[in-house]
């Protein structure tokens, strides 16, 4: 049987291929070629989704099993990092973890791809007919799962490999919706002497906008809005706002450029110090934040947002919901509904705020959408909702879940847990596209995904590999 070292070898290869959402062609081509070299049937659609079929290795095998993961990753890097995206990710390791330096790792969902490639490469693993599905653009709204045609799939047992906690068997997930609020800010010139003061947010952790949304982490965009609003009584004008990020990552970078009169500079700095202290006190148990101030010499004139746009943008950032807005009454401790502000960027004359809404209740998801629309109607130029994807409802009866959990407990003498997750899994699309399919989602222990602190447990990767091979053997009976 292929040892876990082969899995890690494939993981390192996958990480070396740049594969941010929307840039999956190279990794899709690599995997398609890998499958063809081994004589496996491959279907690659125009979007670079893949379906690979491998015949059963035992006679009289059970029904086909579908294994699924996604090709893309969330690529983020430290501002000080010199890493080039096109160079791919180099996987580092210590005694406990695999990780990257200065960037996200991409174990979400590269480790799933590695497991699947190792299985496809195996000659002696017992398994039923396998249908291995790889999708694109999962991290930007489950786009690939929405577009892929799975009518040809024969399997009714579906194992999604996109979970992040070993021993937890996910059986339902939240649906989601994305939103873009857009301003086309008008500017004006101030013709009195002004000093440019740039405020940069440092040390915020960031995190996954679903899994980490209830942990009390600071969101740089939310804090940015509060900072500017707190300066409203002072004659301070904004020339730019910037918070690069992703819809599904809690924003941890932001900056604002302020034009301040020389005689007001000391007062503004004192006020900023008080705001910084307030944020630090609020986040003292969950996160950290620090302001870095960069001051330039005075100029005779300055281009800034008009007062109307400055007010509209800041009002929106103050009013928009953020974080958890409701808990489930069906599953104890489960976040039902939440919202994340992911990025705020200026390009081609437009300032765009990208947000992600999640809920296991469709009606609550759309209620949150309507609240955002009310704010947008008053304070922004354009509001677009997109990437609306379904949730996945818990099934009372699931032979796959029962067999999988029983096997885990037998192998490791540890309790297996059935759970729901407040994050988008592609399982919602599979459930909708092929009703009646028996679905579970599993994975090894991953930490701080979608951030530069992302890492995956070496011990858990090994255990889940053993478990997955034993599960496929069981399902071949």
For each residue, the residues with C-beta under 8 A, 3 or more apart:
1: 122 124 125 469
2: 6 7 118 121 122 125
3: 6
4: 7 8 461 462 465 466
5: 8 9
6: 2 3 9 10 118 121
7: 2 4 10 11 111 114 115 118 461 465
8: 4 5 11 12 98 114 461
9: 5 6 12 13
10: 6 7 13 14 113 114 117 118 121
11: 7 8 14 15 91 98 107 110 111 113 114
12: 8 9 15 16 91
13: 9 10 16 17 30
14: 10 11 17 19 27 106 110 113 114 117
15: 11 12 88 89 90 91 100 105 106 110
16: 12 13 88 89 90
17: 13 14 26 27 30 88
18: 23 26 75 85 86 87 88
19: 14 23 24 26 27 71 72 73 106
20: 23 72 73 74 75 85
21: 24 72 73 74 136 137 138 139 140
22: 72 136 137 140
23: 18 19 20 26 72
24: 19 21 27 28 48 71 72 136 137
25: 28 29 48
26: 17 18 19 23 29 30
27: 14 17 19 24 30 31 71 113
28: 24 25 31 32 44 48 49 50 71 134 136
29: 25 26 32 33 48
30: 13 17 26 27 33 34
31: 27 28 34 35 50 52 71 113 117 134
32: 28 29 35 36 42 44 50
33: 29 30 36 37
34: 30 31 37 38 117 120
35: 31 32 38 40 41 42 50 52 120
36: 32 33 39 40 42
37: 33 34
38: 34 35 120 121
39: 36
40: 35 36 52 53 54 120
41: 35 52 53
42: 32 35 36 50 51 52 53
43: 50 51 52 152
44: 28 32 48 49 50
45: 48 49 147 148 149
46:
47: 136 137 143 144 147 148
48: 24 25 28 29 44 45 71 136 144
49: 28 44 45 133 134 135 136 144 147 148
50: 28 31 32 35 42 43 44 71 132 133 134
51: 42 43 131 132 133 148 150 152 153
52: 31 35 40 41 42 43 120 131 132 134
53: 40 41 42 129 130 131 132
54: 40 119 120 127 129 130 132
55: 129
56: 59 61 127 128 129 130 476
57: 61 124 125 126 127 476
58: 61 126 127 128 476
59: 56
60:
61: 56 57 58 127 128 129 476 477
62: 65 128 475 476 477
63: 128 129 154 155 156 157
64: 128 129 130 131 153 154 155 156 157
65: 62 127 128 129 130 131 155 157 158 159 472 475
66: 130 131 132 133 153 155 157 158 159 430 437
67: 115 116 119 130 131 132 133 159 161
68: 112 132 133 134 135 158 159 160 161 162 426 430
69: 109 112 113 115 116 133 134 135 160 161 162
70: 109 112 134 135 136 138 139 144 145 162 426
71: 19 24 27 28 31 48 50 109 113 134 135 136 138 144
72: 19 20 21 22 23 24 109 136 137 138 139 140 144
73: 19 20 21 104 106 108 109 110 139
74: 20 21 104 106 108 139 246 248 249 449 450
75: 18 20 85 103 104 106
76: 103 104 206 245 246 249 450 451 452
77: 81 83 85 102 103 104 452
78: 81 102 103 452
79: 253
80: 102
81: 77 78 101 102 103 452
82: 102
83: 77 87 101 102 103
84: 87
85: 18 20 75 77
86: 18
87: 18 83 84
88: 15 16 17 18
89: 15 16 100 103 104 105 106
90: 15 16 100 101
91: 11 12 15 98 99 100 105
92: 98 99 100 101
93: 97 98 99 458
94: 97 99
95: 458
96: 457 458 459
97: 93 94 447 455 456 457 458
98: 8 11 91 92 93 105 107 455 456 458 461
99: 91 92 93 94 105 453 454 455 456
100: 15 89 90 91 92 103 104 105 106 452 454
101: 81 83 90 92
102: 77 78 80 81 82 83 452
103: 75 76 77 78 81 83 89 100 452
104: 73 74 75 76 77 89 100 449 450 451 452 454
105: 15 89 91 98 99 100 110 454 455 456
106: 14 15 19 73 74 75 89 100 110 454
107: 11 98 110 111 446 449 454 455 456
108: 73 74 111 162 164 446 449 450 454
109: 69 70 71 72 73 112 113 138 161 162
110: 11 14 15 73 105 106 107 113 114
111: 7 11 107 108 114 115 161 443 444 446 456 461
112: 68 69 70 109 115 116 161 162 443
113: 10 11 14 27 31 69 71 109 110 116 117 134
114: 7 8 10 11 14 110 111 117 118
115: 7 67 69 111 112 118 119 161 464 465 468
116: 67 69 112 113 119 120 132 134 161
117: 10 14 31 34 113 114 120 121
118: 2 6 7 10 114 115 121 122 465
119: 54 67 115 116 122 125 127 130 132 468 469 472
120: 34 35 38 40 52 54 116 117 130 132
121: 2 6 10 38 117 118
122: 1 2 118 119 125
123:
124: 1 57
125: 1 2 57 119 122 469 472 473
126: 57 58 472 473 476
127: 54 56 57 58 61 65 119 130 472 473 475 476
128: 56 58 61 62 63 64 65 472 475 476
129: 53 54 55 56 61 63 64 65 154 155
130: 53 54 56 64 65 66 67 119 120 127 472
131: 51 52 53 64 65 66 67 153 154 155
132: 50 51 52 53 54 66 67 68 116 119 120
133: 49 50 51 66 67 68 69 148 150 153
134: 28 31 49 50 52 68 69 70 71 113 116
135: 49 68 69 70 71 138 142 144 145 148 426
136: 21 22 24 28 47 48 49 70 71 72 143 144
137: 21 22 24 47 72 140 141 142 143 144
138: 21 70 71 72 109 135 142 143 144 145 162 426
139: 21 70 72 73 74 246 248 450
140: 21 22 72 137 143 178 246 247 248 387
141: 137 146 176 178 247 386 387 389 424
142: 135 137 138 145 146 176 387 389 424 426 428 429
143: 47 136 137 138 140 146 147 387
144: 47 48 49 70 71 72 135 136 137 138 147 148 426
145: 70 135 138 142 148 389 426 429 430
146: 141 142 143 389 429
147: 45 47 49 143 144
148: 45 47 49 51 133 135 144 145
149: 45 152
150: 51 133 153 430 433 434
151:
152: 43 51 149
153: 51 64 66 131 133 150 434
154: 63 64 129 131
155: 63 64 65 66 129 131 158 437
156: 63 64 434 436 437 438
157: 63 64 65 66 400 437 438 475
158: 65 66 68 155 400 427 430 437 438 439 440
159: 65 66 67 68 400 404 439 440 441 442 471
160: 68 69 163 170 425 426 427 430 439 440 441 442
161: 67 68 69 109 111 112 115 116 441 442 443
162: 68 69 70 108 109 112 138 425 426 441 443
163: 160 168 170 421 425 441 442 443
164: 108 211 443 444 445 446 447 449
165: 168 443 445 446
166: 442 443 444 445 457 460 463 464
167: 408 412 414 415 416 417
168: 163 165 416 417 419 442
169: 401 404 405 408 416 417 418 419 440 441 442
170: 160 163 173 419 420 421 425 427 440 441 442
171: 392 394 395 398 401 418 419 420 439 440 441
172: 360 391 392 393 394 420 421
173: 170 360 391 392 420 421 422 423 424 425 427 428 441
174: 210 336 358 359 360 391 421 422 423 424
175: 358 359 360 362 365 388 389 390 391 424 428
176: 141 142 356 357 358 359 365 387 388 389 424
177: 356 357 365 369 385 386 387 388 389
178: 140 141 247 354 355 356 357 385 386 387
179: 354 355 356 357 369 372 383 384 385 386
180: 352 353 354 355 382 383 384 386
181: 316 352 353 355 372 376 380 382 383
182: 350 351 352 353 380 381 382 383 384
183: 309 312 313 350 351 352 380 381
184: 349 350 351 381 382
185: 305 306 309 313 351
186: 305 306 308 309
187: 303 304 305 306
188: 303 304 305 306
189: 301 302 303 304
190: 194 237 259 301 302 303 304
191: 300 301
192: 261
193: 261 262 298 299 300
194: 190 237 259 260 261 262 298 299 301 302
195: 259 260 261 262 265 295 296 297 298 299
196: 239 257 258 259 295 296 299 302
197: 257 258 259 260 265 268 269 293 294 295 296
198: 255 256 257 258 293 294 295 296
199: 227 255 256 258 272 291 292 293
200: 254 255 291 292 293 294
201: 204 220 223 224 252 253 254 255 289 290 291 292
202: 289 290 291 292
203: 288 289 290
204: 201 217 218 219 220 223 251 252 253 287 288 289
205: 217 218 250 252 287 288 448 451 453
206: 76 217 245 249 250 251 252 253 450 451
207: 211 212 215 217 249 250 252 448 450 451
208: 211 212 213 248 249 250 423 449 450 451
209: 212 213 247 248 249 250 338 340 342 356 358 450
210: 174 213 248 338 358 421 422 423 424
211: 164 207 208 421 422 423 449
212: 207 208 209 215 217 250
213: 208 209 210 250 323 324 335 338 340 358 422
214: 323 324 335 338 422
215: 207 212 286
216: 283 285 286 287
217: 204 205 206 207 212 250 283 286 287
218: 204 205 222 223 252 279 282 283 286 287 289
219: 204 222 223 250 251 322 323 340 341
220: 201 204 223 224 243 245 251 252 253 254
221: 224 225 243 245 251 254 317 341 342 343 344 353
222: 218 219 225 226 251 317 322 341
223: 201 204 218 219 220 226 227 254 279 289
224: 201 220 221 227 228 241 243 254 256 317 344
225: 221 222 228 229 314 316 317 318
226: 222 223 229 230 275 279 317 318
227: 199 223 224 230 231 256 272 275
228: 224 225 231 232 238 241 256 310 314 317
229: 225 226 232 314 317 318
230: 226 227 271 275
231: 227 228 234 236 258 268 271 272
232: 228 229 314
233:
234: 231 260 264 267 268 271
235: 260 261 264
236: 231 258 259 260 264 268
237: 190 194 258 259 302 304 305 310
238: 228 241 256 257 258 259 304 305 310 313
239: 196 257 258 259 302 303 304 305
240: 255 256 257 346
241: 224 228 238 254 255 256 257 313 344 346 351
242: 254 255 256 344 345 346
243: 220 221 224 251 253 254 255 343 344 345
244: 253 343 345
245: 76 206 220 221 249 251 252 253 342 343 354
246: 74 76 139 140 249 342 343 354 450
247: 140 141 178 209 340 342 343 354 355 356
248: 74 139 140 208 209 210 340 342 356 424 450
249: 74 76 206 207 208 209 245 246 252 340 342 450 451
250: 205 206 207 208 209 212 213 217 219 340 342
251: 204 206 219 220 221 222 243 245 254 340 341 342 343 344
252: 201 204 205 206 207 218 220 245 249 451
253: 79 201 204 206 220 243 244 245
254: 200 201 220 221 223 224 241 242 243 251 344
255: 198 199 200 201 240 241 242 243
256: 198 199 224 227 228 238 240 241 242
257: 196 197 198 238 239 240 241
258: 196 197 198 199 231 236 237 238 239 268
259: 190 194 195 196 197 236 237 238 239 302 304
260: 194 195 197 234 235 236 264 265 268
261: 192 193 194 195 235 264 265
262: 193 194 195 265 298
263:
264: 234 235 236 260 261 267 268
265: 195 197 260 261 262 268 269 295
266: 269 270
267: 234 264 270 271
268: 197 231 234 236 258 260 264 265 271 272
269: 197 265 266 272 273 293
270: 266 267 273 274
271: 230 231 234 267 268 274 275
272: 199 227 231 268 269 275 276 291 293
273: 269 270 276 277
274: 270 271 277 278
275: 226 227 230 271 272 278 279 291
276: 272 273 279 280 289 290 291
277: 273 274 280 281
278: 274 275 281 282
279: 218 223 226 275 276 282 283 289
280: 276 277 283 284 288 289 290
281: 277 278 284
282: 218 278 279
283: 216 217 218 279 280 286 287 288 289
284: 280 281
285: 216
286: 215 216 217 218 283
287: 204 205 216 217 218 283
288: 203 204 205 280 283
289: 201 202 203 204 218 223 276 279 280 283
290: 201 202 203 276 280
291: 199 200 201 202 272 275 276
292: 199 200 201 202
293: 197 198 199 200 269 272
294: 197 198 200
295: 195 196 197 198 265
296: 195 196 197 198 299
297: 195
298: 193 194 195 262
299: 193 194 195 196 296 302
300: 191 193
301: 189 190 191 194
302: 189 190 194 196 237 239 259 299
303: 187 188 189 190 239
304: 187 188 189 190 237 238 239 259 310
305: 185 186 187 188 237 238 239 309 310 313
306: 185 186 187 188 309 310
307: 310 311
308: 186 311 312
309: 183 185 186 305 306 312 313
310: 228 237 238 304 305 306 307 313 314
311: 307 308 314 315
312: 183 308 309 315 316 379 380
313: 183 185 238 241 305 309 310 316 317 351 379 380
314: 225 228 229 232 310 311 317 318
315: 311 312 318 319 379
316: 181 225 312 313 319 320 353 375 376 379 380
317: 221 222 224 225 226 228 229 313 314 320 341 353
318: 225 226 229 314 315
319: 315 316 375 379
320: 316 317 339 341 355 372 375
321: 325 339 368 371 372
322: 219 222 339 340 341
323: 213 214 219 338 339 340
324: 213 214 327 335 337 338
325: 321 337 338 339 364 368
326: 335 336 337 338 359 361 364
327: 324 333 334 335 336
328: 331 332 334 335 336 360 420
329:
330: 334
331: 328 334 419 420
332: 328
333: 327
334: 327 328 330 331 360 420 422
335: 213 214 324 326 327 328 338 422
336: 174 326 327 328 359 360 361 364 422
337: 324 325 326 357 358 359 360 361 364 365 368
338: 209 210 213 214 323 324 325 326 335 357 358 359 422
339: 320 321 322 323 325 355 356 357 358 368 372
340: 209 213 219 247 248 249 250 251 322 323 355 356 358
341: 219 221 222 251 317 320 322 344 353 354 355
342: 209 221 245 246 247 248 249 250 251 354 355 356
343: 221 243 244 245 246 247 251 352 353 354
344: 221 224 241 242 243 251 254 341 351 352 353 354
345: 242 243 244 351 352 354
346: 240 241 242 350 351 352
347: 350 352
348:
349: 184
350: 182 183 184 346 347
351: 182 183 184 185 241 313 344 345 346
352: 180 181 182 183 343 344 345 346 347
353: 180 181 182 221 316 317 341 343 344
354: 178 179 180 245 246 247 341 342 343 344 345
355: 178 179 180 181 247 320 339 340 341 342 372
356: 176 177 178 179 209 247 248 339 340 342
357: 176 177 178 179 337 338 339 365 368 369 372
358: 174 175 176 209 210 213 337 338 339 340 365 422 423 424
359: 174 175 176 326 336 337 338 362 364 365 368 391
360: 172 173 174 175 328 334 336 337 391 420 422
361: 326 336 337 364 365
362: 175 359 365 366 390 391
363: 366 367
364: 325 326 336 337 359 361 367 368
365: 175 176 177 337 357 358 359 361 362 368 369
366: 362 363 369 370
367: 363 364 370 371
368: 321 325 337 339 357 359 364 365 371 372
369: 177 179 357 365 366 372 373 385
370: 366 367 373 374
371: 321 367 368 374 375
372: 179 181 320 321 339 355 357 368 369 375 376 383
373: 369 370 376 377 383
374: 370 371 377 378
375: 316 319 320 371 372 378 379 380
376: 181 316 372 373 379 380 383
377: 373 374 383
378: 374 375
379: 312 313 315 316 319 375 376
380: 181 182 183 312 313 316 375 376 383
381: 182 183 184
382: 180 181 182 184
383: 179 180 181 182 372 373 376 377 380
384: 179 180 182
385: 177 178 179 369 388
386: 141 177 178 179 180
387: 140 141 142 143 176 177 178
388: 175 176 177 385
389: 141 142 145 146 175 176 177 424 428 429
390: 175 362 428 429 431 432
391: 172 173 174 175 359 360 362 428
392: 171 172 173 425 427 428 431 439
393: 172 431
394: 171 172 420
395: 171 398 401 438
396:
397:
398: 171 395 401 402 438 439 440
399: 402 403 438
400: 157 158 159 403 404 438 439 440
401: 169 171 395 398 404 405 418 438 440
402: 398 399 405 406
403: 399 400 406 407 471 474 475
404: 159 169 400 401 407 408 416 440 442 471
405: 169 401 402 408 409 416 418
406: 402 403 409 410 416
407: 403 404 410 411 467 470 471 474
408: 167 169 404 405 411 412 414 416 467
409: 405 406 412 413 414 415 416
410: 406 407 413
411: 407 408 466 467 470
412: 167 408 409 463 467
413: 409 410
414: 167 408 409
415: 167 409
416: 167 168 169 404 405 406 408 409
417: 167 168 169
418: 169 171 401 405
419: 168 169 170 171 331
420: 170 171 172 173 328 331 334 360 394
421: 163 170 172 173 174 210 211 425 441
422: 173 174 210 211 213 214 334 335 336 338 358 360
423: 173 174 208 210 211 358
424: 141 142 173 174 175 176 210 248 358 389 428
425: 160 162 163 170 173 392 421 428 441
426: 68 70 135 138 142 144 145 160 162 429 430
427: 158 160 170 173 392 430 431 439 441
428: 142 173 175 389 390 391 392 424 425 431 432
429: 142 145 146 389 390 426 432 433
430: 66 68 145 150 158 160 426 427 433 434 437 439
431: 390 392 393 427 428 434 435 437 439
432: 390 428 429 435
433: 150 429 430
434: 150 153 156 430 431 437
435: 431 432
436: 156
437: 66 155 156 157 158 430 431 434
438: 156 157 158 395 398 399 400 401
439: 158 159 160 171 392 398 400 427 430 431
440: 158 159 160 169 170 171 398 400 401 404
441: 159 160 161 162 163 169 170 171 173 421 425 427
442: 159 160 161 163 166 168 169 170 404 464 468
443: 111 112 161 162 163 164 165 166 446 464
444: 111 164 166 456 457 460 461 463 464
445: 164 165 166 456 457 460
446: 107 108 111 164 165 443 449 454 455 456 457
447: 97 164 453 454 455 456 457
448: 205 207 451 453 454 455
449: 74 104 107 108 164 208 211 446 454
450: 74 76 104 108 139 206 207 208 209 246 248 249 454
451: 76 104 205 206 207 208 249 252 448 454
452: 76 77 78 81 100 102 103 104
453: 99 205 447 448
454: 99 100 104 105 106 107 108 446 447 448 449 450 451
455: 97 98 99 105 107 446 447 448
456: 97 98 99 105 107 111 444 445 446 447 460 461
457: 96 97 166 444 445 446 447 460 461
458: 93 95 96 97 98 461 462
459: 96 462 463
460: 166 444 445 456 457 463 464
461: 4 7 8 98 111 444 456 457 458 464 465
462: 4 458 459 465 466
463: 166 412 444 459 460 466 467
464: 115 166 442 443 444 460 461 467 468
465: 4 7 115 118 461 462 468 469
466: 4 411 462 463 469 470
467: 407 408 411 412 463 464 470 471
468: 115 119 442 464 465 471 472
469: 1 119 125 465 466 472 473
470: 407 411 466 467 473 474
471: 159 403 404 407 467 468 474 475
472: 65 119 125 126 127 128 130 468 469 475 476
473: 125 126 127 469 470 476 477
474: 403 407 470 471 477
475: 62 65 127 128 157 403 471 472
476: 56 57 58 61 62 126 127 128 472 473
477: 61 62 473 474
